[in-house]
Structures are given as structure tokens and as C-alpha cells.
Amino acid sequence: MATTVDAAEKINRAKGAIKSSVTKLETFLENAEKASVTELQIKIKKIGQLQKKLDELLNEFFLIKDLSGLQDTANDFEQVDSRLEELEVRITSILDSRKSSSNPKNQAVESIKNEVRLPEIPLPTFSGAFSEWESFKTQFTTLVSNNDNLDDNQKLFYLRASLKGEAKQLESTEDTFNSLFDALKERFENQRLLIDFHVLSILHYDKIQQESARELRSLIDCIKKNIRGLKVQNYEQNNLSEILLVNIILQKLDKESRRQFEFSLKSSEVPQFDSLMSFLERRSSILESVSRIPSAVKTTFPAKNAARNNSLNNRIKQKSLMIKSNNKGNFKACIFCNNFHPLYKCISFKNMSVEKRKEFVSAHRVCELCLRKHADSCSSKFKCFVKGCQMAHNTLLHEEEKALNEISATSAAKNNNDISSPKGGSDDLEQSYSLIVRKGKVYSSLSLAQSSEICILPTALICFKNALGERILIRCLIDSGSQVCAMTSECSDMLGMKKEKINIAVSGLNGTNIALKRKMEVEISNLENDFVRCVPFYVVPSITNLTPSTRLNVDISKLPEGINLADPNFWKPNKIDALIGADLLFEMLKPNKFHLMNSSIIL
């Protein structure tokens, strides 16, 4: 018992010393306005030391086994601890007021902040998309759910105002804020669907058909956005996922970008995901820089070359005018195919028969001379270019039978050595002289052939995708002896696709070389759109004359049901706009064939 009394007396003496120090601090604070900041900071440290000593004494006090009769001592400990906390608060407040009043810059900044009026933050909206739920929940929780100034009825009002579409169908008139918010979380916090959304967004991204800075940037954004979404769901990348991602992304690239990436690899090791993304960033920046056209070019030349400068400036102006003329806004849409070119340049319109052209022109009240719509009389001074016609109609509306002027003659017996007859005698030879009008010029061709035999070149109507993403029917010649695909310059201009500069020579008959300067990638497909290929076409001035050279006497009305011809009007002479080579021919051909009755033609 004596030991307990001695310990209690020792604790009381130490407690009395602390109480004395606290009383001195309270006396100091009565005149604290005159104290310096340094003195106040020292007093703060003193309070901390006293608090530490008080805690140690309190621990010793609770080690005493018999605390009966020591209740007053315990109450004193609580009073001293409260006095120390009050002293610390008062001194800290004085220090804060001294700091703010001693810094006029802070006052100026604070006044500026008070004067700036930021726009109101609109309520986030949610339409029911799984990919938007996490973002909506975070924003709504920050702005509304955690706002203590709003009661549940107000929060419910704001939540209902934020819901749109499918999400709004979940609410009911009996809902409280918590019940509606919980229902939304139960419905849209579906991790499996969210993971599927991010993965499928990458897998189903469309393949880039041709090099484009915009499409490359869109692919990069899609990959990064969905990977971030997967990381938020705690799905991190590893070596296996990076290999899969690299191969998936490479399948989405256009041929040129894929080729450039392969060139950039220094070894046969598997490329890293980060290196591929860095390459795509650089590639898109380069393509964007190359495709950017300056709005104005200012050129300064010495005064002594003024004449040369004027000529060069005129050339520059002419070039800029030519570029401007290709703008879609300078042409009205073609009334036949809705592309941006005049009707007389429309490939689809030209592929029709003359009868169909006349019917279309008459039905749409188009001028038969200039092929344009106008209210007044036509001011064009041109007439039909076909020799011997000179009627007031466009050459495209001239009857085919009148456009070709055929004369026949019988060959002399001396030709028997050159052209053999099945009977051993001389065959009748048909000599045809054709006048063909193209682009306002008259071209003549003289052909000599046996009247009993006509060679029919295979043709097909194939859909070409233009720069606007539209599918246009183009009449193509199928040539199993050609190693390349080609199209006419007129056809390439009509498609409006980007052309690549090249400089190669192609050899033809008798070893003749033709220099090719342009190439373009075009997506082609069949009419059903179940066969699609991206094919490089070389641009040539022309491919061939009208094919076939004369109208064929065939009857296709007796074809069995289910047979669709690649070129339904193969028997009519018409122009060829593109050529399909052997590398694509055997992919396109179907296995079956059909013999026309009473004819040697095979379809």
C-alpha cells in the first residue's frame, strides 16, 4: 500500500509542475498581440513537450494497481490535457492571422480569385452505355452524392435529370435516391460486359485500306483508350497480351504502313508493343506533315528576272486554279450517279446503251446538246461530232448504228496465201472503217477480219469504291495474259483517289515499252459485295477501243434461271475503263460455264 501512495505522490508532483507551466503559457497569451512570430513558434514547441510529458505521466498513473481514492487525480489529467489543446489552438490561430496579414500578395491573389466567375459545371448525363457508366458514377458522386448541402430529395431530382435513353427506363415514381442509384449500379456495373466491350472494340476495328494520318490517329486512339479501360478494371498487360496486341494491330494497318514498319525492324526478334505504338505515332505525324498544304506561298525573286518571275507566277496561279477546280463544291452532283462531275463525263451513264441514255435525258428534262439542265435555250455552238450527222444533239446520244460506217469489199485472190479457207478457196473478208468520237476528237481505225470469226474478249462489270466511299460500276476487260491491273486516266480522275508517283516501264506486244507514271490503290468488289479486294492499278491513257468491235447477234433470253452475267451487255460495243490481270483473274472466276445455244460463245 505504501508503494501505491509513493507512486501517486510522485505523479502528483510531476503533474503540478506541468500545471504550473500551463498557467504561465496562459498568462503569456493574454499579451500575445505584442509577441513576435518566433516567440509564438517556441511556445508551440513548448506545448508539444508538455503534452508528451503529460502522456507519460498518465501511462504511469494507469500502471497503479489500486486506483481507489485517486479519481481527483484522473480528473486533473483531463483538465490539463484540455488546457494544453486550447493553448495550441489559440497560438496556431494567431500565427495564421499573422502570416496572411503580412503577405499583401496573397490578399491580392485572393481578391482576384473571388472576382473570377467560372462557368457552372453541367450535370453529367448517362444514356445506358456500359462504357460510360464508370465516368458518370465518378462525376455524379463527386458533384451530387457527396454534397452535404443537398438532401435526398434534391439528389433524387438531379439523378433523374441526368438519366437518358435506356437508363431512364429503370426509374420509378416510388424510388428514393439510394434505391435508384443502387439499381443503376446493379444494372450497369457489369465487369464482364465492360471487358468484352473494350476487347471487341480493338478486335473489330476496320482495316485501314490506304495510308492516312487521320485513320492512323483514330486507330492509335482506339487502342490506347481501350487499354486504359482494361487497366482500370485491373487487367494489366503482360508478354503474351503484348504479342497478341502487336499482331492484331499489324492486321489493321494498310500495306504501306505495314511495309514501313517491317523496314524499321533491326532484327528477327518479336517487336515490342511500345515500339509499334511509337512507330504509329511517328508515321501519323509524317503523313500529316506531308499531306498538309500551305494556304499561301510567298516567293521573292530578284528584280533582274522580272519576266521569268511573271511566267513562273502565272504557272503557280494556274496550278492552284487546277487544284481548286477539283474541289467538290465547283461541280453540281451528277444527276445520274450523284458524284461530282458533269453528266457527259459519267462512266455509268456512258456504259448505258444509247436508247437508255435518250430515255434518261428525256425523263429528267436534260438538254440533248450540252447534257445540262437550264431554263433558257442552249448556248452551246457544238453539234454531233459523228461524220455526216451534224445534228443538234450530243455525240453520246447518237445512234450506235449510225456512228459506225461500215463498207464491205471482196478481197482479191492474191490474199489466199495469207488467209487460208477451210474449203481451200477464198473467204469473204469484211473490212470495216470506224469513226469513234472521244473528248471532242475523231479517231479512225481500220480493221480487217474474217467475217465468219469474231474474237470476243471477256468483260465484267466490277464495283470500284471512289474517294467518297461510294461503289461505282466500271466495265473491265479480263486479260489472263496481263501481269498487272490498269485503268484509264479518265476513270482514275472520276474515282478521285490519291495517286502514287512511280516511274516504271511495262513491256507489251513486240517488246514495246510503255512508261507508267501513276499508280493508285482501289477497293473493288462484285455486285453482291461478298468478294472484296484492295488492288493496285496502274494509270494508262487508254486500254482498248470499243469492245466488241461490232454488235454481236446473240440471244441471251433463253439463259437458265440463276445465271447472272458478269457483263449483261457484253454483246454491245462499249468502252473499257479498266483491265484486270492474271493475278486476280483466277480468284474471280466461278467454276461453272454455259454454252449459248446455236453459238460458239461460252459464258
Buried (B, 14 or more C-beta within 10 A) or exposed (E): EEEBEEBBEEBBEBBEEBBEBBEEBEEBBEEBEEBEEEEBEEBBEBBEEBBEBBEEBBEEBEEBEEEEEBEEBEEBBEEBBEBBEBBBEBBEEBBEEBEEEEEEEEEEEEEEEEEEEEEEEEBBBBEBEBBBBBEBBEBBEEBBBEEEEBEEEEBBEBBEEBBEEEBEEBBEEEBEBEEBBEBBEEBBEEEEEBBEBBBEBBEEBEEBBBBBBEBBBBBBEBBEEBBEBBEEEEBEEEEEBBBEBBEEBBEBBBBBBBEBBEEBEEEEEEBEBEEBBEBBEEBBEBBBEEEEEEEEEEEEEEEEEEEEBEEEEEEEEEEEEEEEEEEEEEBEEBBBBEBBBBBBBBBBBBBBEBEEBBEBBEEEEBBBBBBBEEEEEBEEEEBBBBEEBEBEBBBBBBEBEEBBBEEEEEBEEEEBEEEEEEEEEBBEBBBBEBBBBEEEEEEEEEEEBEEEEBEBEBBBBBBBBBEEEEBBBBBBBBBEEBEBBBBBBBBBBBBBBEBBEEEEEBEEEEEEEEEBBBBBBBBBBBEEEEEEEBBBBBBBEBBEBBBBBBEBEBEBEEBEEEEEBBBEBBBBBBBBBBBBBBEBBEEBBEEEEEEBEEEEBEB
